[in-house]
Amino acid sequence: MPAGVVTAVGSGAGRRLGCRAAATGPRWLRGAAIALAAATLCACASTPMVVPEPPGLPDGIYSADGRALTLEQAVAEWESIPGDGPLVVYVSETHDNVAHHQVQAEILLALMRRFPARCALGMEMFPRPLQPLLDEFSAGGISAAELKERSDWDEIWGFDFSMYAPLLELVQLQGSALLALNAPKALTRKLAKVGPAGLSEEERDALPSTIDLPSDEHRAMIADVLRSVHEMDDATFERFYAAQRAWDSTMAQSVAEFLARGSDVRALVVIAGGYHIYGGLGIPRHVDAAVGHPVRRVIVIPVDTAERRFGPEDFQGADAGDYYVLSRGPTGGSHP
């Protein structure tokens, strides 16, 4: 893949949140929040919602074969992917990059317009034990500020909550499912420190069965990125790689369990760091293994255009994702 692609790259809740969302977040999202709330109250789930387009989204959208599309055209192509069950839309991120989070919100909004009240969001940022709290938030029982406080966000994740707030508010407006995907932080930290052999029997039993799913390509990708920023011997790498596999396989298990439950959800958006998604080697590969067959999916890579301009030639033959969404961050790149 081009190196530049990866590195640059009807409820009370609706009524209550409509006013709050209108007063916070990006200007385009304020209008979207009002429109989504109105649509929910009018029970217009069978007709597309008229929602303001985000200004300047994006600098462009390119498919992996170099075609330029609008967001609506891209979503229509995703909808036409053959197969049964919900469409899983993986959207990567560099965690501190504002442009990437704007793209995620824009994609979620576009899918909500396409499938009103039938979208769900899965987030790497929340560990699985917090699922009851996320359910309470989705149902409108608590605010985003309360979710931040009660989830101990600064400890479990630490990146600026305001970058994720637009996604959360869109989910709550429609009462959509919000999924806690990740493994508990204490478990992955222990894995990185002592490796699988240092876990208790109970801790090992808690790991998904797909954790040891082999992939030389995935191992090489993770080795390249880890050793580019840290000096480590082989034993240290194996411990860190075990933690990476635990993240990927646990998040995949969460996705697979949601798909297995069955619902009227038409699209599940999964947001996670790029190296959990690139090339389908992380979470997507583990989801297919956990489900037992390939699921309907598309991999979308946000690309921040603040540092350089991109054209179709940058994406022809790129294998990190299926689509590349270009957008300029308001601060010219990563969040301060």
N, C-alpha and C positions, 0 to 999 in steps of 0.2 A: 504494500500500500504506500502511496506517497507519504513521506515523513511529515510533510506539512499538514496533511489531513488529520493525523492523530494528535499532533502537538498543538495545532491551532484550534485544533478542533473542540311537588305540591304539598309543602310541609311548613310547619311553623318555622323550621330552620330557614327556609327560603324567605319567608316574610321578615324574619328577624334580621337576617344577615344582609338583605338587600340594601338597607340603609347604611350598615357599617362598611360594606365593601365599596359602596359608592363614595365613601369619604376617604378611602385609603387605597394604596396601590397605584400602578400606572394609570394614566388617564383613560387609555383605551379599555383597561380592565374594569374601570368604574362603570363605564357604559355597558360593558358586557355583563357585569354583575346584575345591573338593573334589568337588562333584557332577559337574562336567564331566570331571575326571580319572577318576572312577569309571566314568562312562559310556563314556569312550574305552577304558578297560581291558576293559570288559565287551563291547565291540563292539556296543553297543546302538543303532547308527546308525539303525535302522528304527523306533524308538519314541521318543516325546518324552521328554526328560530332565526329572526333577523337580528344579528349581532354586529356591532361595529367591527370593521377590520382593524387589526393593529397597524398603526402607521409604520411604514418602512419595513414590515416583515417581508420578507427579509431582504437581503441583497440578492437572493436567488435560492432556488431549490434545484438540485441536480440529482438525477438518478446515477447509479453506479455505471451506467453505460453512457453517461454524459448528456442526457436529455435535460433541458430546462423546463420546469413546471411551476405552476402556481400551487399554493397550499391546497386549494380545493381539488385541483387535478391530482395531486399526490394522494390525498385522502381517498378519492374515487378509485385510484389504482389499488390502494391498500384494501379497500372494501371488496374488490374483485378477486383477491387472492383466493384460490380454491381451497376447499376443505370444510370441515364441520367445526362448530364451536366458535367461541369468541376470537376475534383478532387480537393478538398480543403485539403491542407496539412498544418496542424497546427504544428508549431515548437516552443516550449517554450524556455525561456531563464531566467537566472539570469542576470540582466542587466549589471553588471560589470564583468561578467565571459568571458574571452577571448575564452576559449575552446568552450563555447556554441555558440558564434558568428562564429567560424570556422566551426562548424557543420552546422549551418544555411547556410553558403555560399556553403559548399560542397553539401548539399542537393539541393539547388537551381541550382547549376551547373549540378548535375546529372539529374535533371528534364529537364533542358534546352537541355542536350544532348539527352534525350529521346523524347522531344517535341520541336524541334528547332523553335524559334520565336513564340511559343504558350504557354508561361508561363507568369504569372503575380505575383507581389509581393505586399502584403498588410502589412503595418507597423503601429504598435501601436504608434510609436514615433512621428508621424505627425498628428495634428488635422485636421479635415475635411475642414475647411476654406482654408487650404493650397493646396487643390487639383489642382488649376490652376498652381501653382508653380511647383508641381510635374509633371504635364503634360508637362510643358516647359522643365524640366530636361530630362524626358523620350525621348522627341523629339530631344534631343541634343542641345537645345538652350542655356543651361548654363552648367557649370562644377559642379562637386561635391562640390568644394570649394565655388562656388557662391550659391549653394543650401544651404550649411551650414550657410552662412552669411545671406542670404535673408529670410531663415526660422526662424532666431533667435534661432538656435539649442540649444545654451547654456542655453537659458531661457525656451524653451518649453520642452526640454528633459534633457540636462545637462551631460549625460554620454559621454565618449570619442567617438567622431565622427569617428575616424579611425577604430574602431571596426565594424562599419556599412558600411564603404566605399566600401569594396569588394562586398557586396550585391548590393549597388547602382550602382557600375560600371558594374556589370554583367547585370543588368536591362537595363542600357543605351546602352550597346553594342548591344542588340537585339531590342531596341526600344520598350521594353515591358511595359505594363501598370504598373504604380506604384501608389498604393492607399493610401491615407491619411485616416486612420481608426478612429481616436480617437475623443473624445469630446473636445471642447475648454477647456484649463486648468483653465480659470477663472470660468467656470461653475462648474466643479467638485470640485474646491477649495471652492466655495461658498456652494455647497451641503454638503461638509464635515464639514463646519463651522456652517451652520444654518439649514440644513436639507431641505427636499422638501417643507415644509410649509413656509420657508423663501424665496423661489424663487418668482419672479414676474410671472404673468400669462403668459407672453411671454416666459420666461425661462422654465416654466413647459411645455408649448406647444412644445418646441424644443426637449424635451426628447422623445426617442422612445417609442412606445406603449408597447413593451415587457419589459420595465424596471421593472415592478412589477411581472414578471414571477416567481411563487413561487418555492422554492426548499429548503427543510430543510437540505439536504445534503450540498448544496452550502453555506448556512448560517453558518452551523457548521464548515465547512472548513475555511471560512474567519474569523470567530470568533476565532478559534484556533490560526491562524497565527497572527492576530492583537493583541490578548491579550497575546501572547507569547512575544511580544516586547514592548507593551505599556499597562500601567494600564489605564483602562477606564471603566466608568460606562455604564449602559445599554443605556442611552440617547446618549452618545458620540458614542458608537458602532453603533447605528442605523444611525447616520449621516454619519459615515465613510462607513457603508455598503450601504447606498444610493449612495454614490459616486462610490463605486465599481460596483454596478449594472448599474450606468450610463455609466461607462467605457465599461463594457461588452456589454450592449445593443446597445450602439452607434457604437462600432466596428462591432458588428453583423449586424446592419443596413447597414453599409458601404459594408460589404461582400455581404449581400442579394441584395442590389441594383445593385452591379456589376454583380452578377449572373443573375439577372432579365433582364439586358440590352442585354444579349446574345452576343456572340463573338466566335471567333475560338480558344479561350484560352482552353487548355487542362488541365492545372494545375494552381491553385492559391495557392501560399505559403503565409501563414499568420504567422507573427512573433510577439510574445507578451510575456509578463511576465508569468511565470508558473501558477500563481493563476488565470489568465484569461483563462487558457487552461486545467489544470489538470482535468482528469476524464470526460472531455467534459462538465463540469458543468457551465463554464462561457460563453465565446464567442460561442463555438459550439452549446450549447443548445439554445442560443438566435437566432442563425442563422436558426436553424431548425424551431423555432417558427415563425420567420419573413418570411421565405420562405413558410411555411405551410406544410412542409414534411421533412423527414430526407434527407440531402444532402450526396453525396459521399464524404467521409472524412477519414482522418487518422490523429492520434495524435502522434507526435514524440517528445520524451523527450531526450535532450542532457544530458549526464552524464559525469562530469569531473572526470577522473581517477587519478588525481594528488594526492589525499589524500589516496586512497585505491584501491584495485583491486576488480573487480566484476566478477561474473560468472553466468551461467544460473539460478542457484538457487535464485539469487537476484531478478529475474524478473518473475519467474513463479507465476502467479496469481496477479502480480502487476496491479493496476487499474488506475494509473495516466495517462497512455498512451497505445498506441497500439504497439509502437516500442521504443526501447531505444538505442541511439547511443552514444558509449563510445569514448571519446577523451581526450587527455591530453593537458591542456593549457600550452603555452610557459613559463608562469611565475609561473607554479605550482598551478594555481587556479584563483582566482579573479583578475581582473585588478587592478593595484595599484591606 
